[in-house]
């Protein structure tokens, strides 16, 4: 099985907007899992209640480590407006991982 990382905005101005970002990433993760039967890694859902418990530097380093262990990346939500998601995309490019902009591309790649 392939492991597909979901890269999308997390941080926002308030808790409501953070939750909306999480739900966007969660929906993308579910669609990939349902349509491809591959493993999906979605840090948003793994760490949703940990916000504010550790430094941003820790979380960015932790998610970068998770990304290293993946086979591909799906860019979701308004990722172009997110420093974190842009950094994840840059890391994926540096590691020569496939990068997808929508679930359909992931489905075709897996098939």
N, C-alpha and C positions, 0 to 999 in steps of 0.2 A: 504494500500500500504506500502511496505517496502521502507526504505531510504538507498541507497547504496552510500557509500563514496568512492571517487576515490583518492587513495594515489599514488603519482608518483613524480619524481623529478620536482622541479620548478627552483631553482637557478642554474645559470651556469656562465661561464666566460664572456659572452657577451649577448647583447640583442637578437641576432640571435638564439643562443642556448637556451635561455629562451623561446623564441617563439616556438621553436621546441618541447621543453618539454611540453608547454601548449597544442600544437596541438596533441601530443600523448595522454595526459590526456583527452582532448576534444573528440577525436575519441573513446577512451574507454568508456567515459560517454555516447556518442551517441549510441554506440552499445548496451550497457546495457539497456538504455531507450527503444530503438527500439525493442529489442528482449524480454524484460521482462515486459514492460509497468509499470515499477516501478519508483519511484522518484530517481534521481541521484543527488548527491551533489558533485560538482567539483570546489573546491576552485580556481584552476588554472584559470578557465574562469571567475569566479566571481571577482577576484582581479588582473587580468592580467595587468591593467593599473595603479595599485596602487604601483607597485614596486618602492622602494626607498622613499616612502612617510612617512613611519613609521619604527620603528626598527624591526629587525628580531624577537626579543623577543615578540613583540606585535603580529606579524603574526603567529608565532608558537603557542602562547597562544590562539589566535582567532580560528585557525584551530583545535586545540585540543578541544576547546569547541564545535565546530561544530561536530567533530567526536563523542563526547559523546552522541549526539542526534540521531545517526544513528543506523541502524540495522545490517549492515554488511560493509565490506571493500573489495574493489577490488584493488589489488596491480598492478600497470601498469608501463609500460616503464622500464627503467633501475633502478628500485627502490632500488636495493641492493647497488647501488653506491651513494645513497642520504641519508644524515643524517636525514633530515626531514621526508622522507618516512619511514625510519627505525624506527624513533620515533613514527610515526603514527601506524606502525605495532605493536610495543611494547605496545602502549596504547590499541590497539584493543585486543591484547592478555590479557592484564591486566583486561580489561572490559568483557572478554569472548565473544567477538563478532566473528561471522564467518568471516574468512579471505579467499579470493579467489585469485588465481593467473591468472585466465583467465575468459573471458566472459562466456564460456561454463559452467564453474562451477557455476556461478551466475544463469544462465538459469536453470540448474538442481535444484538448491536450491529453486528457486522461484516456480518451477512447482509442 
